[in-house]
């Protein structure tokens, strides 16, 4: 089954970022024979000075700006129209809200857009990207400035605990691996799978137990994680994945591995629970995302419901 069939590519006023993202979106649409919409969101209030934002003058100005942006979008996608039929759309309002509403309204199964370069305050209180990662019901692909039309290496990041199995996490891992394997196959890229592990309480073990026994306990944990990683990767053996079992904190080791392996795309989960509207992205996932120097494909668990609603 194709990974994506109805793609929404969101562009920004930055021509360089938008062009490479559209090129990537066109490649995805061709790989999966998917429908492609290229959209831009403009703010509702566009007039300055003393002009009211809801009067006739404001309405006329909004129409003029919308028409201007439609022409710009048509020019942007025109070089790709021979390769792929592309629709263009201008949305009005708060960016992340209108993107999510368009996703709900039109049944998009992927949103792809250039990654923002937020300030510290944006990261603390919520850039559009972080809102999308938290609340968009479909996978979100944030492109790097040096986005390639096709990836060379795709890295799937999985998390699990053999001592405390969780069916929600297990299903999310399956989604991550399925998308990563499909994308690696579509791009003829090398598939990598990473799991970061640690030995909780190792310091306490060394203090309160015979230190000679501590390595045995740690080895037992490592072997169980190694076996778990192998089990997760087994259904994707045809892709010949390269497995990475790294010891340490995930928010440190996964970005470091992505840089070391020159990864183009990291596929990972952002939330692991359903049933709570707008559940915040996990601290570890957010820390990883803020350190990545490559593109990100963020996946939510089955059954996730966005807190954003159609009006």
C-alpha positions in Angstrom: 0.0 0.0 0.0 1.3 3.5 -0.9 2.3 5.6 2.1 0.6 8.8 0.9 -2.2 9.5 -1.5 -3.3 13.1 -0.7 -0.4 15.4 0.1 -0.5 19.0 1.2 2.6 21.1 0.6 2.7 24.3 2.6 5.0 27.0 1.4 6.3 30.2 2.9 7.3 33.6 1.5 11.0 32.4 1.5 11.6 31.4 -2.2 14.6 29.2 -1.5 12.9 27.1 1.2 9.7 26.8 -0.8 11.2 25.7 -4.0 13.1 22.8 -2.5 10.1 21.8 -0.5 7.8 21.8 -3.6 10.4 19.8 -5.5 10.4 17.2 -2.7 6.6 17.2 -2.6 6.5 16.6 -6.3 8.9 13.7 -6.0 6.7 12.2 -3.3 3.5 12.6 -5.3 5.2 10.9 -8.3 6.5 8.1 -6.1 3.1 7.3 -4.6 0.9 8.5 -7.5 -0.6 10.9 -5.0 -2.8 14.1 -5.3 -0.8 17.2 -4.5 -2.0 20.6 -3.3 0.5 23.5 -2.7 -0.9 26.0 -0.3 0.1 29.2 1.5 -1.4 30.7 4.6 -1.7 34.5 4.9 -2.8 36.3 8.1 -6.4 37.6 8.2 -5.4 41.1 9.3 -3.2 42.6 6.6 -3.9 46.3 6.9 -2.0 48.7 9.2 -2.7 52.1 10.4 -6.3 53.0 11.5 -8.1 50.9 8.9 -10.5 48.4 10.6 -9.7 44.8 9.9 -13.3 43.8 9.1 -14.6 46.7 6.9 -14.9 46.9 3.1 -11.4 48.3 2.6 -9.9 45.4 4.6 -12.0 42.9 2.6 -10.9 44.4 -0.7 -7.2 44.4 0.5 -7.5 40.7 1.5 -8.9 39.8 -1.9 -6.0 41.6 -3.6 -3.4 40.0 -1.5 -5.0 36.6 -2.0 -5.1 37.0 -5.7 -1.4 38.1 -5.7 -0.4 35.1 -3.6 -2.4 32.8 -6.0 -0.4 34.1 -8.9 2.8 33.6 -7.0 1.9 30.0 -6.2 1.0 29.3 -9.8 4.4 30.7 -10.9 6.1 28.6 -8.3 4.5 25.3 -9.4 4.5 26.0 -13.1 7.9 24.3 -13.8 6.5 21.1 -12.2 3.1 21.0 -13.9 4.4 18.7 -16.7 5.5 16.2 -14.2 2.6 16.4 -11.8 -0.9 17.9 -11.7 -0.7 20.4 -8.9 -3.5 22.4 -7.3 -2.8 25.7 -5.5 -4.7 27.2 -2.6 -4.4 30.3 -0.4 -5.7 30.0 3.1 -6.4 32.9 5.5 -6.0 32.9 9.2 -3.6 31.5 11.8 -1.1 29.3 10.0 -1.2 26.0 12.0 -4.9 26.2 12.6 -5.8 26.6 8.9 -3.3 23.9 7.9 -5.0 21.5 10.3 -8.5 22.5 9.2 -7.5 22.0 5.5 -6.2 18.6 6.5 -9.4 17.6 8.2 -11.6 19.1 5.4 -9.7 17.5 2.5 -8.5 14.3 4.0 -4.8 15.0 3.5 -2.6 12.1 4.7 0.7 14.1 4.7 1.6 17.7 5.4 5.0 18.8 4.1 6.5 22.2 4.8 9.8 24.0 5.3 11.0 23.8 8.9 10.9 27.1 10.8 13.9 28.6 12.4 12.2 29.7 15.6 13.6 31.9 18.3 14.0 30.7 21.9 10.6 32.1 22.9 9.0 30.4 19.9 10.4 27.1 21.0 9.2 27.6 24.6 5.7 28.8 23.8 4.9 27.2 20.4 6.0 27.9 16.9 3.7 26.8 14.1 5.8 23.7 13.5 5.5 22.7 17.2 1.7 23.2 17.1 1.6 21.0 14.0 3.7 18.3 15.6 1.4 18.3 18.6 -2.0 18.7 16.9 -2.0 17.8 13.2 -3.9 14.5 12.7 -1.7 13.2 9.8 2.1 12.8 9.6 4.1 16.0 9.3 7.3 16.3 7.2 9.5 19.3 8.0 12.1 19.9 5.3 15.6 21.0 5.9 17.0 23.9 4.0 19.2 21.5 2.0 16.3 19.2 1.3 17.1 16.7 -1.5 14.5 15.5 -4.0 15.3 12.0 -2.8 16.8 10.8 0.5 20.0 8.8 0.5 19.6 7.5 4.1 16.4 7.2 6.2 16.6 6.7 9.9 13.7 5.3 11.9 13.9 5.9 15.7 12.0 3.4 17.8 11.4 3.1 21.6 10.4 0.2 23.7 11.0 -1.5 27.0 11.0 -5.3 27.0 10.2 -5.3 30.8 7.1 -3.1 30.3 5.5 -3.8 26.9 3.0 -1.2 25.8 0.7 -2.0 22.9 0.3 1.7 22.0 4.0 2.1 21.7 4.3 -1.2 19.8 1.8 0.0 17.2 3.5 3.3 16.9 6.8 1.6 16.3 5.2 -0.4 13.6 3.9 2.8 11.9 7.3 4.4 12.1 9.1 1.5 10.6 6.5 1.0 7.9 6.7 4.6 6.7 10.5 4.6 6.9 10.8 1.4 5.0 8.4 2.5 2.3 10.2 5.9 1.9 13.6 4.2 1.8 12.3 1.9 -0.9 10.7 4.7 -2.9 13.9 6.8 -2.8 16.2 3.8 -3.2 17.8 4.9 0.1 19.5 3.0 2.8 17.3 2.2 5.8 18.7 2.7 9.3 16.9 1.8 12.6 18.0 3.2 15.9 17.1 2.4 19.5 18.7 4.3 22.4 18.9 2.4 25.7 20.2 2.9 29.2 20.6 0.8 32.4 18.4 2.6 35.0 19.9 2.5 38.5 23.3 1.4 37.4 25.0 3.7 39.9 22.9 2.3 42.7 23.8 -1.2 41.6 27.5 -0.4 41.9 27.0 1.1 45.3 24.7 -1.5 46.9 25.7 -4.6 45.1 28.9 -6.4 44.3 30.4 -4.3 41.6 31.6 -7.4 39.8 28.0 -8.3 39.2 27.0 -5.0 37.8 28.3 -5.7 34.2 26.2 -8.9 34.1 23.1 -6.9 34.9 23.9 -4.3 32.3 24.7 -7.0 29.7 21.3 -8.6 30.4 19.6 -5.3 29.7 21.6 -4.7 26.6 20.9 -8.2 25.2 17.2 -7.8 25.8 17.2 -4.5 23.9 19.2 -6.0 21.2 16.7 -8.9 20.8 13.8 -6.4 20.9 15.4 -4.3 18.1 16.0 -7.4 16.0 12.3 -8.4 16.4 11.1 -5.0 15.3 13.4 -5.0 12.3 12.6 -8.6 11.2 9.5 -7.8 9.1 11.6 -5.3 7.1 14.5 -7.7 6.4 14.0 -7.2 2.6 15.1 -3.6 3.1 18.4 -4.8 4.7 18.2 -2.2 7.5 21.3 -1.1 9.3 20.6 -1.5 13.1 22.0 0.8 15.7 21.7 0.0 19.4 23.2 3.0 21.1 23.6 3.4 24.8 22.7 6.7 26.4 20.0 9.3 26.4 17.9 9.3 23.2 17.8 13.1 23.0 21.6 13.1 22.8 22.4 9.9 20.9 19.8 10.0 18.1 20.7 13.5 16.7 24.4 12.5 17.0 23.9 9.3 15.1 21.9 11.1 12.4 24.8 13.5 11.9 27.4 10.8 12.0 25.5 8.7 9.3 24.7 11.8 7.2 21.0 11.0 7.4 18.6 12.9 5.2 15.3 12.0 7.0 14.5 10.9 10.5 11.2 9.2 11.0 10.0 9.2 14.6 6.9 9.4 16.8 5.9 12.5 18.6 3.2 11.4 21.0 2.5 7.9 22.3 -0.9 8.4 23.9 -4.4 8.9 22.6 -7.6 10.2 24.2 -6.2 13.5 25.4 -6.9 16.3 23.0 -3.8 18.3 22.1 -1.5 16.1 24.2 1.8 17.8 24.4 4.7 16.4 22.5 7.0 14.4 24.7 10.0 16.1 26.2 12.4 13.6 24.7 10.9 13.9 21.2 11.0 17.7 21.4 14.6 17.7 22.5 15.5 15.4 19.6 13.6 17.5 17.0 15.3 20.8 18.2 18.8 19.2 17.6 18.2 17.6 14.1 20.2 18.9 11.2 18.1 17.0 8.6 14.4 16.6 7.7 11.9 15.1 10.0 8.8 12.9 9.3 6.8 12.9 12.5 4.2 10.2 13.1 1.3 10.1 15.7 -0.3 6.9 17.0 -3.5 5.4 15.5 -6.6 7.0 16.8 -5.0 10.4 17.5 -7.6 13.2 17.4 -6.7 16.8 16.8 -8.0 19.4 19.2 -8.5 21.7 16.2 -12.0 21.4 14.8 -13.7 22.6 11.6 -15.8 25.7 12.1 
